[in-house]
Amino acid sequence: MKRRNFLRAAVVGAGVTAFGNRLSGAALAAPAQNGPSPYGALQAADANGIQLPAGFTSRVIARSGQKVASTGYTWHSAPDGGAVFADGSGWIYVSNSEITPGGGASAVKFDASGNITGAHRILANTRQNCAGGKTPWNTWLSCEETDLGFVYECQPNGPATAAVQRPAMGKFKHEAAAADPVRKVVYLTEDTSDGCFYRFVPATWGDLSAGTLQVLKAGTATSGSFTWANVPDPDGSPTATRNQVSGAKRFSGGEGLHYANDTAWFTTKGDNRVWQLNLTNSTYELAYDDSLVSPGSAPLTGVDNVTGTSSGDLYVAEDGGNMEICIITPDDIVAPFLRINGQSSSEICGPAFTPAGNRLYFSSQRGTSGSSSGGITYEVTGPFRS
């Protein structure tokens, strides 16, 4: 069975255990390879400078330092990680701000037709808020990418004063978070060259105020089995959390993180890899490695934020590279989905789909200016696979 076919099977009710039963010890699948996109070739750039497959369109929904539509709310600088939340018949897109001082996160509200109806601040006065994650109880976990950084739990509907610091989830250079409702834990990546992969086990599921921080232990190979060990001092001082447990596996710059159906995928920018954790069998493997792609050059470099869809497709955004969001299909094919032209000094952040799966939101953190004050947040609409 291909790497993500089990996701597709799960959507049609076939369950997800077949994939787990195929793995025993070391992983079996080969990393994704070059191939044709299921959406076809990229077309000429549109008026926003974005190349998309036929049938897809883009629009700008917000620009840093400017009012969001007619809301009167000024969009934040350096938009980064994001997520979409259902909101009645409409939805809310939340986005972090990766600046210091200031940081925090904002949100844009949409009605059922996709019209912007409001915008507001949901977190303020924090530091370098990079990525994060959505919880099953519909809060946003905003992560500080700074030494001894915190995770903040935010309400998509705001206000910023409703956000709560979650020190039990550890103080380290946080990047992304992803909730696993089966094992009732939250996974966390760490953006340092010798970072670790963590999980937080809440004392009560749905309440992140108390619990146990654990770190993944494994060998140095790119596939095999793993275990979890408690981090003695989640406060991370004087000894960093990543240096407290012997045998903790090191990852080169942990970035984006996505969970679905007993599997977690996360990216490491230092070596341009996408890792896959099979949480049923406690095994890990490479889902993508740019040095193992053939034929030709790898389409995906500078791997960063990642999200997924019910079709089993992964969408991986580039920090640098040639400013693409690439798709990795359940058949282990990697190909560009979109490309932003004229913004080579930026990075793509915060890809997230609406509940219906027909709109994709993301940001170019520094836009055409190459400055954090020049961020642009986009929406792409079209015939996404379901």
VENDA-V673775 format. One record per backbone hydrogen bond with DSSP energy under -0.5 kcal/mol. NH is the residue of the N-H (numbers start at 1). CO is the residue of the C=O. If there is no record, write none. Layout:
nh:NH co:CO
nh:NH co:CO
This chain:
nh:4 co:330
nh:5 co:2
nh:6 co:2
nh:7 co:4
nh:8 co:4
nh:9 co:5
nh:10 co:6
nh:11 co:7
nh:12 co:8
nh:13 co:10
nh:14 co:9
nh:20 co:16
nh:21 co:17
nh:22 co:18
nh:22 co:19
nh:23 co:19
nh:23 co:20
nh:24 co:26
nh:26 co:24
nh:27 co:284
nh:32 co:287
nh:33 co:332
nh:34 co:294
nh:35 co:334
nh:40 co:37
nh:43 co:52
nh:46 co:50
nh:49 co:46
nh:51 co:339
nh:52 co:50
nh:53 co:337
nh:54 co:41
nh:56 co:53
nh:57 co:381
nh:59 co:379
nh:61 co:377
nh:62 co:377
nh:64 co:375
nh:65 co:75
nh:66 co:63
nh:68 co:73
nh:69 co:67
nh:71 co:68
nh:75 co:63
nh:75 co:66
nh:78 co:372
nh:80 co:96
nh:81 co:130
nh:83 co:94
nh:85 co:92
nh:87 co:90
nh:90 co:87
nh:91 co:110
nh:92 co:85
nh:93 co:108
nh:94 co:83
nh:94 co:92
nh:95 co:106
nh:96 co:81
nh:97 co:104
nh:98 co:78
nh:99 co:97
nh:102 co:126
nh:103 co:101
nh:105 co:123
nh:106 co:95
nh:107 co:120
nh:108 co:93
nh:109 co:118
nh:110 co:91
nh:111 co:115
nh:114 co:111
nh:117 co:109
nh:118 co:109
nh:120 co:107
nh:122 co:105
nh:123 co:105
nh:126 co:102
nh:128 co:99
nh:129 co:97
nh:130 co:128
nh:130 co:143
nh:131 co:175
nh:133 co:141
nh:135 co:139
nh:138 co:135
nh:140 co:154
nh:141 co:133
nh:142 co:140
nh:142 co:152
nh:143 co:131
nh:143 co:141
nh:144 co:150
nh:145 co:128
nh:145 co:143
nh:146 co:144
nh:149 co:146
nh:149 co:172
nh:152 co:142
nh:153 co:164
nh:154 co:140
nh:154 co:152
nh:156 co:154
nh:158 co:155
nh:162 co:159
nh:163 co:160
nh:164 co:153
nh:166 co:151
nh:169 co:166
nh:170 co:167
nh:171 co:234
nh:172 co:149
nh:172 co:170
nh:174 co:144
nh:174 co:172
nh:175 co:189
nh:177 co:132
nh:178 co:187
nh:179 co:134
nh:180 co:185
nh:181 co:179
nh:184 co:180
nh:185 co:180
nh:186 co:200
nh:187 co:178
nh:188 co:198
nh:189 co:176
nh:190 co:196
nh:191 co:173
nh:192 co:190
nh:195 co:192
nh:195 co:251
nh:198 co:188
nh:199 co:214
nh:200 co:186
nh:201 co:199
nh:201 co:212
nh:202 co:200
nh:203 co:210
nh:204 co:207
nh:207 co:204
nh:212 co:201
nh:214 co:199
nh:215 co:229
nh:216 co:197
nh:217 co:227
nh:218 co:247
nh:224 co:284
nh:226 co:282
nh:227 co:217
nh:229 co:215
nh:231 co:213
nh:232 co:230
nh:236 co:233
nh:240 co:238
nh:243 co:240
nh:244 co:241
nh:246 co:244
nh:248 co:245
nh:249 co:216
nh:251 co:195
nh:253 co:192
nh:253 co:251
nh:254 co:190
nh:255 co:267
nh:256 co:304
nh:258 co:265
nh:260 co:263
nh:263 co:260
nh:264 co:277
nh:265 co:258
nh:266 co:275
nh:267 co:256
nh:268 co:273
nh:269 co:253
nh:270 co:252
nh:271 co:252
nh:271 co:268
nh:273 co:268
nh:274 co:288
nh:275 co:266
nh:276 co:285
nh:277 co:264
nh:278 co:276
nh:278 co:283
nh:279 co:262
nh:279 co:277
nh:280 co:262
nh:282 co:278
nh:283 co:278
nh:284 co:224
nh:285 co:276
nh:287 co:274
nh:287 co:285
nh:288 co:274
nh:290 co:272
nh:292 co:289
nh:293 co:290
nh:301 co:299
nh:304 co:317
nh:307 co:315
nh:309 co:313
nh:312 co:309
nh:314 co:328
nh:315 co:307
nh:316 co:314
nh:316 co:326
nh:317 co:305
nh:317 co:315
nh:318 co:324
nh:319 co:302
nh:320 co:318
nh:321 co:319
nh:323 co:320
nh:325 co:338
nh:326 co:316
nh:326 co:324
nh:327 co:335
nh:328 co:314
nh:329 co:327
nh:329 co:333
nh:332 co:329
nh:334 co:33
nh:335 co:327
nh:337 co:325
nh:338 co:325
nh:339 co:51
nh:340 co:323
nh:341 co:49
nh:341 co:339
nh:346 co:343
nh:348 co:318
nh:349 co:363
nh:352 co:361
nh:354 co:359
nh:357 co:354
nh:360 co:380
nh:361 co:352
nh:362 co:378
nh:363 co:349
nh:364 co:376
nh:365 co:347
nh:365 co:363
nh:369 co:366
nh:370 co:366
nh:371 co:366
nh:374 co:371
nh:375 co:372
nh:376 co:364
nh:377 co:62
nh:378 co:362
nh:379 co:59
nh:380 co:360
nh:381 co:57
nh:382 co:358
nh:384 co:382
